[in-house]
Amino acid sequence: MWAVVYTHWYKTDNIFRQFQLDYPWVKRRMEALRTAYPDLVEAPSTHCCMAFQAGKKSAAVELFNELGDCVDKETWADEAAFK
């Protein structure tokens, strides 16, 4: 799942639509990664981006607030997508 997020072509389409992903499944996996690697900035940033892609605005906002200034901007397609 995470490898797909970093491919160049996914950024032109919604990963949930493209791969028929289920957000609750993704959320459980991202939370497991965060538990296993609590200092990894990429995991919560990727989770935030994926929550946004899934249309889970409240989850994305909660993750952004939690991340503060520690957002991995490489996760997002570009600066506009991040903003």
C-alpha positions in Angstrom: 0.0 0.0 0.0 2.7 2.5 1.0 4.8 1.8 -2.1 1.8 2.7 -4.3 1.5 6.1 -2.5 5.0 7.0 -3.6 4.6 6.0 -7.3 4.5 8.9 -9.7 1.3 7.9 -11.4 -0.9 7.6 -8.3 -0.7 11.3 -7.7 -2.9 11.9 -10.8 -5.7 9.8 -9.5 -7.4 9.0 -6.2 -5.6 5.9 -4.8 -8.9 4.7 -3.2 -10.7 4.8 -6.5 -7.8 3.4 -8.5 -7.1 0.4 -6.2 -10.5 0.0 -4.6 -9.0 0.5 -1.1 -11.1 0.5 2.0 -10.2 3.3 4.4 -10.8 1.4 7.6 -8.3 -1.2 6.4 -5.8 1.5 5.5 -6.3 3.2 8.8 -5.6 0.0 10.8 -2.4 -0.6 8.9 -1.2 3.0 9.3 -1.9 2.9 13.0 0.0 -0.4 13.3 3.0 1.3 11.5 2.8 4.2 13.8 2.8 2.0 16.9 5.7 0.0 15.6 7.7 3.1 14.5 6.6 6.0 16.7 9.4 8.3 15.5 8.7 7.8 11.8 7.3 11.1 10.4 6.5 9.5 7.0 3.8 7.1 8.5 1.5 9.7 10.0 2.1 12.1 7.0 1.1 9.3 4.6 -1.9 8.4 6.8 -3.0 12.1 6.7 -2.7 12.2 2.9 -4.6 9.0 2.5 -7.3 10.1 4.9 -7.7 13.2 2.7 -7.8 11.1 -0.4 -10.5 8.9 1.2 -12.6 11.9 1.9 -12.1 11.6 5.7 -11.7 15.3 6.3 -12.0 15.1 10.1 -9.4 12.3 10.3 -7.0 14.3 8.1 -7.5 17.5 10.1 -6.9 15.5 13.4 -3.7 14.0 11.9 -2.5 17.5 10.6 -3.0 18.9 14.1 -1.1 16.0 15.6 1.8 16.4 13.2 2.3 20.1 13.7 5.4 21.2 12.0 6.6 17.6 11.5 4.8 16.9 8.2 6.7 15.0 5.5 5.8 17.2 2.5 7.2 14.5 0.2 4.1 12.6 0.9 1.9 15.1 -1.0 1.8 15.4 -4.8 2.9 19.1 -4.6 2.7 22.2 -2.5 -0.8 22.9 -3.7 -2.1 19.5 -2.7 -0.4 19.9 0.7 -2.1 23.3 1.3 
